[in-house]
Amino acid sequence: MAMAKVEGGNSSRNGVGDEGLVPKKRAGLWIPYRGCWLTPDAVKSVKLVEEQFQARSDDVLLVTYPKCGTTWLKALAFTVTNRLLHPAHAAGDDAHPLLARHPQDLVPYLEMPYRQLQQHPVAELEEIASPRLLSTHLPVTLLPPSVLDLGCRVVYLCRNPKDVLVSLWHFIHKVNQKYTIDKAFELFCKGETVYGPIWEHSLGFWNKAAVSESESDSRRVLFLKYDEMMAQPVEHVKMLAEFLRVPFSDEEVSRGVVEDVVRLCSFDKLKSVPVNSSGVCDRIGGLLMENSSYFRAGKVGDWANHLTQEMANKLDAIVEEKLTGSGLTF
Ligand code: A3P
């Protein structure tokens, strides 16, 4: 799997990022764009991506709603696909790229922070050799048409909305103190949070996964859940490798290569790596965020420490109602 051309991981850089994730001036600055809430800057870049990005049939997209474990999925997919060149067990001697670069910078986003809009926005992506590993937070409805036309494979990672809400609130609150937990809760429940509503986001890919399984002989969407991946990481990494068409051989399994990958990409390991625990970087379109912001608690159910039971019940009821009949549960 081809690697993104990226320079240094610990300083402000161009090219990859959670474009327009954070409203810069006040809470609630996202606007609706074709059924999805985005910052005005993000709308501009989404339009450019839609117009100019040309998918290739062997592209694989890692798709997440923000704070569902994008960083983890990028680390895992990168490590699995590049394991011949960069064995995970070599991590002990500082040889692995994950020890030198933030996982966010190893797989580029489709929607970049395009501040210089006169530039061709997808030029960097075009320079990446096939097969490309790319990532995006875009809902299925905003994916560039060529992605769907060519039947590119998608790995979708979802997460319990209560944990997503809390994680997103922590992330945004670091740079926007007006984004209180009450404000975050109110907007999240209305679906008016960046890339939201979250239920539409997950349902879009859930339905796509169902259609792809019924219509084609090769699976197009691998639908994963953060909580299940936390509970059974080895099984999920094997599944991911199969889907990425780089399955582990019996010999690799017996050598413990899968466990090596899980260990290298674990929350505790990645959080402790200096390139992730220190420094700042602009990955959100004009704002420096600490690299460590992407590694907070890394727990299932941390929402219980931040939401009241009443808030939890309300959000659960909204999500349940929105997902009725779909078969999707979190
Ligand atoms: P918390 O804020 O609940 O801790 P994203 O990468 O999509 O921005 O998601 C960030 C969330 O994933 C954060 O959740 C972060 O701690 C968690 N995370 C980051 N790396 C992880 C890893 N290797 N394993 C599990 N969770 C991880």
Residues whose N, C-alpha, C, O or C-beta is under 5 A from the ligand:
A	BS01	A3P	Y65 P66 K67 C68 G69 T70 T71 W72 D163 S167 C265 S266 F267 L270 Y294 F295 R296 A297 G298 K299
